[in-house]
Amino acid sequence: MNNIRITKQFNFETGHALYGYDGKCKNVHGHSYKLSVTVIGKPITDNSNVKFGMVIDFTDLKKIVKEEIVDQFDHATVFNKNTPHVELAKELKSRDHHVILVDYQPTSENMVIDFANRIKKRLPQGIELHSLKLQETETSFAEWYQSDN
């Protein structure tokens, strides 16, 4: 049986700031992120299975990514918890803003690694995460491939 890749795309809005950066991105700003999630596996061959012919039901993949990424990062502001931005984060949280503190610089590159780790833990047996593409702007994106890691 052939391996097939299945891709689902997601959109969410997230703010961040890059502490210590030497350009405009040191300031708090946001992006309309587009995340493409590609998994790989063999289609189900048991014709008595309601998912017959599917690698994974798009609804099941959507549930995983929505819970692990979209619901958590949409309309949140992400800061590296090991920088002075933690003071700004405390202030925003005290004003009921959704803030996520991470242990990395919240670049697209690092976010896509974090997202890959979150998604891989939730995939059913026999389904592997193939790749992620996190698009920050219309012309800028970071990609993660299992084969590179």
C-alpha positions as a Markdown table, in Angstrom:
| # | Residue | x | y | z |
|---|---|---|---|---|
| 1 | Met | 0.0 | 0.0 | 0.0 |
| 2 | Asn | 1.2 | 3.5 | -0.9 |
| 3 | Asn | 2.0 | 6.2 | 1.6 |
| 4 | Ile | -0.1 | 9.3 | 1.1 |
| 5 | Arg | 0.4 | 12.8 | 2.4 |
| 6 | Ile | -2.6 | 14.7 | 3.7 |
| 7 | Thr | -2.4 | 18.5 | 4.3 |
| 8 | Lys | -4.8 | 20.8 | 6.3 |
| 9 | Gln | -4.4 | 24.5 | 6.5 |
| 10 | Phe | -5.1 | 26.8 | 9.5 |
| 11 | Asn | -5.2 | 30.5 | 10.2 |
| 12 | Phe | -4.7 | 32.4 | 13.4 |
| 13 | Glu | -3.6 | 35.8 | 14.7 |
| 14 | Thr | -0.7 | 36.1 | 17.1 |
| 15 | Gly | 1.4 | 38.9 | 18.5 |
| 16 | His | 5.0 | 38.7 | 19.6 |
| 17 | Ala | 8.2 | 40.7 | 20.1 |
| 18 | Leu | 11.8 | 39.6 | 19.6 |
| 19 | Tyr | 13.8 | 40.8 | 22.6 |
| 20 | Gly | 17.3 | 41.9 | 21.7 |
| 21 | Tyr | 16.5 | 42.0 | 18.0 |
| 22 | Asp | 18.2 | 44.9 | 16.0 |
| 23 | Gly | 15.1 | 45.8 | 13.9 |
| 24 | Lys | 11.5 | 46.7 | 14.0 |
| 25 | Cys | 10.5 | 43.2 | 15.3 |
| 26 | Lys | 11.8 | 44.1 | 18.7 |
| 27 | Asn | 8.5 | 46.0 | 19.1 |
| 28 | Val | 5.3 | 44.2 | 20.0 |
| 29 | His | 3.5 | 43.4 | 16.7 |
| 30 | Gly | 1.3 | 40.7 | 15.2 |
| 31 | His | 0.9 | 38.5 | 12.2 |
| 32 | Ser | -1.9 | 36.7 | 10.4 |
| 33 | Tyr | -0.3 | 33.3 | 10.5 |
| 34 | Lys | -1.1 | 30.5 | 8.0 |
| 35 | Leu | -0.1 | 27.0 | 9.2 |
| 36 | Ser | 0.0 | 24.0 | 6.8 |
| 37 | Val | 0.1 | 20.7 | 8.5 |
| 38 | Thr | 1.1 | 17.6 | 6.4 |
| 39 | Val | 0.9 | 14.1 | 7.7 |
| 40 | Ile | 1.8 | 10.9 | 6.0 |
| 41 | Gly | 0.4 | 7.4 | 6.3 |
| 42 | Lys | -1.3 | 4.5 | 4.5 |
| 43 | Pro | -5.1 | 4.7 | 3.7 |
| 44 | Ile | -7.2 | 2.4 | 5.8 |
| 45 | Thr | -7.9 | -0.7 | 3.8 |
| 46 | Asp | -10.6 | -2.3 | 6.1 |
| 47 | Asn | -13.8 | -1.6 | 4.2 |
| 48 | Ser | -15.8 | -2.1 | 7.4 |
| 49 | Asn | -14.1 | 0.9 | 9.0 |
| 50 | Val | -16.0 | 4.1 | 8.7 |
| 51 | Lys | -12.7 | 5.8 | 7.7 |
| 52 | Phe | -12.1 | 3.3 | 4.9 |
| 53 | Gly | -9.8 | 4.9 | 2.3 |
| 54 | Met | -8.6 | 7.7 | 4.5 |
| 55 | Val | -5.1 | 8.2 | 5.9 |
| 56 | Ile | -6.7 | 10.3 | 8.7 |
| 57 | Asp | -10.0 | 12.0 | 8.8 |
| 58 | Phe | -9.5 | 15.8 | 8.2 |
| 59 | Thr | -11.8 | 16.4 | 11.1 |
| 60 | Asp | -9.5 | 14.4 | 13.4 |
| 61 | Leu | -6.4 | 16.3 | 12.2 |
| 62 | Lys | -8.3 | 19.6 | 12.6 |
| 63 | Lys | -9.2 | 18.7 | 16.2 |
| 64 | Ile | -5.6 | 18.0 | 17.1 |
| 65 | Val | -4.2 | 21.2 | 15.6 |
| 66 | Lys | -7.0 | 23.3 | 16.8 |
| 67 | Glu | -6.5 | 22.2 | 20.4 |
| 68 | Glu | -2.7 | 22.2 | 20.4 |
| 69 | Ile | -2.0 | 25.3 | 18.3 |
| 70 | Val | -5.0 | 27.5 | 17.1 |
| 71 | Asp | -7.0 | 27.6 | 20.3 |
| 72 | Gln | -3.8 | 28.4 | 22.3 |
| 73 | Phe | -2.1 | 30.9 | 20.0 |
| 74 | Asp | -5.0 | 32.7 | 18.3 |
| 75 | His | -5.2 | 36.3 | 19.6 |
| 76 | Ala | -2.4 | 35.7 | 22.1 |
| 77 | Thr | 0.8 | 37.6 | 22.5 |
| 78 | Val | 4.0 | 35.4 | 22.8 |
| 79 | Phe | 7.1 | 36.4 | 24.7 |
| 80 | Asn | 10.3 | 34.6 | 25.6 |
| 81 | Lys | 10.0 | 34.1 | 29.4 |
| 82 | Asn | 13.7 | 34.5 | 29.8 |
| 83 | Thr | 13.7 | 38.2 | 28.8 |
| 84 | Pro | 12.6 | 41.5 | 30.4 |
| 85 | His | 9.4 | 41.1 | 28.3 |
| 86 | Val | 8.2 | 39.0 | 31.3 |
| 87 | Glu | 7.4 | 42.3 | 33.0 |
| 88 | Leu | 5.3 | 43.4 | 30.1 |
| 89 | Ala | 3.6 | 40.0 | 30.0 |
| 90 | Lys | 2.7 | 40.4 | 33.7 |
| 91 | Glu | 1.2 | 43.8 | 33.0 |
| 92 | Leu | -0.8 | 42.5 | 30.1 |
| 93 | Lys | -2.0 | 39.4 | 32.0 |
| 94 | Ser | -3.2 | 41.7 | 34.9 |
| 95 | Arg | -5.3 | 43.5 | 32.3 |
| 96 | Asp | -6.9 | 40.2 | 31.1 |
| 97 | His | -4.8 | 39.8 | 27.9 |
| 98 | His | -3.9 | 36.3 | 26.7 |
| 99 | Val | -0.2 | 36.0 | 27.0 |
| 100 | Ile | 2.0 | 32.9 | 26.3 |
| 101 | Leu | 5.5 | 32.7 | 27.8 |
| 102 | Val | 7.8 | 30.3 | 26.0 |
| 103 | Asp | 11.4 | 29.3 | 26.6 |
| 104 | Tyr | 12.5 | 30.3 | 23.1 |
| 105 | Gln | 12.7 | 33.5 | 21.0 |
| 106 | Pro | 9.3 | 33.5 | 19.4 |
| 107 | Thr | 10.4 | 33.5 | 15.7 |
| 108 | Ser | 8.6 | 31.6 | 13.1 |
| 109 | Glu | 11.5 | 29.1 | 13.0 |
| 110 | Asn | 11.2 | 28.4 | 16.7 |
| 111 | Met | 7.4 | 28.4 | 16.7 |
| 112 | Val | 7.3 | 25.8 | 14.0 |
| 113 | Ile | 9.6 | 23.5 | 16.0 |
| 114 | Asp | 7.3 | 23.9 | 19.0 |
| 115 | Phe | 4.2 | 23.2 | 16.9 |
| 116 | Ala | 5.8 | 20.1 | 15.4 |
| 117 | Asn | 6.5 | 18.7 | 18.9 |
| 118 | Arg | 3.0 | 19.5 | 20.1 |
| 119 | Ile | 1.3 | 17.8 | 17.0 |
| 120 | Lys | 3.5 | 14.7 | 16.9 |
| 121 | Lys | 2.5 | 13.8 | 20.5 |
| 122 | Arg | -1.2 | 13.7 | 19.5 |
| 123 | Leu | -1.1 | 11.8 | 16.2 |
| 124 | Pro | -2.6 | 8.3 | 16.1 |
| 125 | Gln | -0.4 | 5.3 | 15.6 |
| 126 | Gly | 0.6 | 4.8 | 12.0 |
| 127 | Ile | 0.4 | 8.5 | 11.2 |
| 128 | Glu | 3.6 | 10.5 | 11.1 |
| 129 | Leu | 4.0 | 14.3 | 10.9 |
| 130 | His | 5.6 | 14.9 | 7.5 |
| 131 | Ser | 6.0 | 18.7 | 7.5 |
| 132 | Leu | 4.8 | 22.1 | 8.7 |
| 133 | Lys | 4.8 | 25.4 | 6.9 |
| 134 | Leu | 4.3 | 28.5 | 9.1 |
| 135 | Gln | 3.6 | 31.5 | 7.0 |
| 136 | Glu | 4.2 | 34.8 | 8.9 |
| 137 | Thr | 3.5 | 37.2 | 6.0 |
| 138 | Glu | 2.5 | 36.7 | 2.3 |
| 139 | Thr | 6.2 | 36.3 | 1.4 |
| 140 | Ser | 7.9 | 34.9 | 4.5 |
| 141 | Phe | 7.6 | 31.5 | 6.1 |
| 142 | Ala | 9.4 | 28.8 | 8.0 |
| 143 | Glu | 9.2 | 25.1 | 7.1 |
| 144 | Trp | 9.9 | 22.0 | 9.3 |
| 145 | Tyr | 10.3 | 18.5 | 7.7 |
| 146 | Gln | 10.6 | 15.3 | 9.7 |
| 147 | Ser | 13.1 | 14.0 | 7.1 |
| 148 | Asp | 15.5 | 16.9 | 8.1 |
| 149 | Asn | 15.3 | 16.0 | 11.8 |
